[in-house]
Every structure is written in structure tokens, then in C-alpha cells.
Amino acid sequence: MDNELKKFLGEYFDKPEVIDTKILSADITAVIPEVWAEIFKENDSKIERTINLFSKFRNDLELTYEYLAEQLETIDLAYYFEEYHLVFGIRSLSGNQILYYQSKNPKNIELTECFSQLPNDLKDFYTHFNGFNYLVSNSMGLLPIDEQELLDEYDWEVLEEHDVDIDLNKFKSIFTNGAGGYICFNRIKGLEESLIWWADELPTMNIDLWATVDTWITIGFED
């Protein structure tokens, strides 16, 4: 299975490594979070341990958790883009393929400026998983913290066609569906003022961020 994953990663990254986690070296355990090292402490139960770790966020990501509990086939530690990632092998809804999802290394994430800007409701998740999204497109899931961007950093077609009374500097994208939809939170007010920003149509205001993220992630499992 390691060779299969390495071959897959090689299609997207230069010289990726899939780490043999039967015995993690001291060098590796020093640079990944303790909760990740615990996953591989007993290699035979690493899937169960991953699901148990994810269960901490079951209240917010109930649909995602329940799907993982049934369909998580593999969990691996991989190295590419000069950092460690957890790679989740998840069976698609049709059952025809394995979809690979990734989480970047959250070690010392709490020391970053980006982390300080996260609402408290999100901080706990990001200390365990620095994002969780579809590896191939880097979408359909929570973005790594360093890839979350304020809406005012881009020019938007929708602004040319509609009068949108929103301060784009206040909203940060935390999720993209890869097709022009972005789930965003208000970096001043937090999750209580969240929205879906569309590249070419009016935004969807006052959404429940966690419920929307949960639903959109599970849509991605449909192949």
C-alpha cells in the first residue's frame, strides 16, 4: 500500500516519501505533534486511533466523522513540499476508488500570526489537523492555515456586476469548493458572521459555518 501511495503522490509532488511508521524515529517525532505520533504508536490500530482523534470534532463535523468512521481505509504519514502531512485514504461514496485527503503539519501552529486570527471555535481543530482537504485539488475541505486568504486580496467578477455592501477585508476564506465558492468567516466577529462568497454571484449571508463545511466535505466524497 505504501508503494501505491508513493506512486500516487509522485504524480503531483517531486520525490515524495511515505514514512515507515512501524517505528517512528526520534527526528520525526520531534517535528510532528504528539497526537500524530500517538496515531502510529500501535501501527495495527492507526485507523481506529485516527477516527478517535477526529471524534473530538464530531459535534461540528458529524457527517464527516460518521463517513470517516465507516470509510477510512488507510492513514499514512508522508513528506512532500518540504513538510510532513497526514494522508487519509477514504473510500468514495460509490466504492469505486480511494480518495486521498491531506492535513499539513500543525506542529507549533499556535505560534503563528495566522493562528491568532482564527476564531476560538476553529483553533482546537487546527492544533490537531492543519486543514483537511482533497489532496488532488487542494479543495473540498478546510484549507491549511497559511492558505487562508482575505477576500480583498483578489479582484472579483461579481463586484463588476453587482453592488455588494461587504467589507472584503474582514472576511477570510477557510474552504474552497474549487469551482468559485468560498466559505468565509469574519476575522473581527468570528464564526457568528460567516458567509459563502461566490466568484460570479451574490454571496450567501449568515450561514452556519460548521454545518456548511460539514455538508460540503461530504459532497466531495461522492467521487
Secondary structure, DSSP 8 states (H G I E B T S, - for coil): -HHHHHHHHHTTSSS-EE---SS--HHHHTTS-HHHHHHTSSGGGHHHHHHHHHGGGTTTSHHHHHHHHHHEEEEEEEEETTEEEEEEEEE-TTSS-EEEEEEE--TTGGGSHHHHTS-HHHHHHHHH-EEEEETTTTEEEE--GGG-EEGGGS--HHHHHS-----GGGEEEEEE-SSSEEEEEETTTEEEEEEEEESSS--EEEE-HHHHHHHHHHHHTT-
